[in-house]
């Protein structure tokens, strides 16, 4: 995965979560003020993702990298981000990040799950992943299949 770090404004929560699944380090807090976003971007070398034209202008005037996201749908927004960096979407659970907290995820032993997820899910899948920060469990279920279809549509548009 390309080592690009992002910070997303309060209007782009679903985009932030999807980019994390692609493996990008994306900070997102719905309560963050513009000043905080600008300061974090400068301090950490993060690219600002924003739907706010004023925030985008402020970032550019402060010589910060910013992408103005105009699309209403996540597919359009993902295409904008990937086009901006000439990237090809690759979904790989080994490099994904936690969609909730942005933590790294690691494969875990199926036998260690206990009662943390339904038995039918454990029986129906072989590989499981856990966030090292928040402990959320992931597997390649229906959500992953929908993301793969989204990724294929994005790839076709690039």
N, C-alpha and C positions, 0 to 999 in steps of 0.2 A: 504494500500500500504506500502511496505517496505520502510523505510526511508534511501534510498541510493541516494546520489546526485552525478551527473556526470558533467564532462566538456568534450566536444567533439572537436576534431581538425577540421581544415578547410575542410577536405575531407569527413566528416561524417554529413553533414547538414540534409540529408533526414532521417538518423537514429535518429538524435537528435529530429527532429520533431515527428517522430513516438513514440519514448520513452516518449516524453511529453504527447502524447495522452494516453499512458498507465498510466500516472500520475507521472512520474519521473521528478524531478527538474534537467533539463539539460541546462547548459550554453553552448552557441554556438555563435561564432562570426567568420565569414569566414576570418576576417583580423587578428585574434589573432596570435601572434608569439609564438613559443615554450616556450620561457622564461616566457611569460605571463601565459600560460596554466599551467606550472609547479608551478608558484607562487600562482596562484588562487587555484589550487588543494591543495597545502600545507596549505594555509591560511584558506580555507573553508572545508577541509576534503573531497574533491571531488575525485571521481574515474575518471581517465583519460581514455577516449575512443579514440584510435588512430589507424590509418592505417600506421603510420610512425614508422618503426622499431627503428630508432635512438631516436625518442622522447620516445618511450616505454622503451628503454634501459636506457635513462637518468632518467626517472621517477623511475624505479625500483632501479637504483643505488642511488637515493635520498630517498629511502624507501617510495615512494609514490605508492598507489594502481593504477595500470594501466592494461587495457585490450587491447591487440593487436588484432585488427579487420582485418581479412584477407579476408573475403568474399566480393564478388563484388555486390551481391544482398542484398537488405534490409532484406529479409527473413533470409538469412544466418547470417547476422550481428545481427539481433534480437535474433536468436537462440544462438549465441555466448554469448551475454550479459546475457540472462536468464539462460543459463547453468552455467555460471561463478558464479552465486549467488544461484543456485538451485530454481529459481522462476518459477511460472506458469503464463503465460500471462492471465490477466484479464482486459478486456476493460470495463470501467465504466465511463459514462460521468460525474458522480458526483465527481470523483477523478481525471479526466483528467486535464491537464494544456493546456494553449494556445500553439498551435503548432508554432505560429509565434514569440511570445516574451517570452514564458515560464511563463507568469502570471497565476494566479489562475483563474478558470472560475466558474461562479455562474449561477444557473438557473434564468432566468428573465421571467417576465410576458409577454405573447404573445401580449397583448394590448399595451405594451410600445415600440414595434418595429417601429411603424409608417411606414415611407418609407425607412427604412434602408436596407431592403431586399425586393425582389420581392413579390408582393401580392400572386402569386400562391404558393410560398414557405410557406408563413404564413398560407394560407388556407389548405395546404397539411400536416402540422405538428402541433403537440400540444405542444411540449417541445422545448424550446430554451435556449441557454446559451450564456453568454457574458464574455469576458475577462475583469477583473477588471483593467488591465493596459492599453491595447490598444483599447478595445471596440469591437474587432472582435466578430461577431455573429456566433454561431454554432448551428446545428440541426442534427438530425439523418437521413441524406439523403443518396444518393448513395455512397458518400465517406465513410461514416460510415459502410455501408454494405460491401464494399471492404476491409476495415480494419478488420472487423469481420472474413471474409474469410481468410485473411492473418494470423490473430491470431489463427484460427483453424489449419492452416497448421503448424504454429510454435509449437502449443501444441502437434500435432501429432509427431513432430520430437524430442521433449524433452523426 
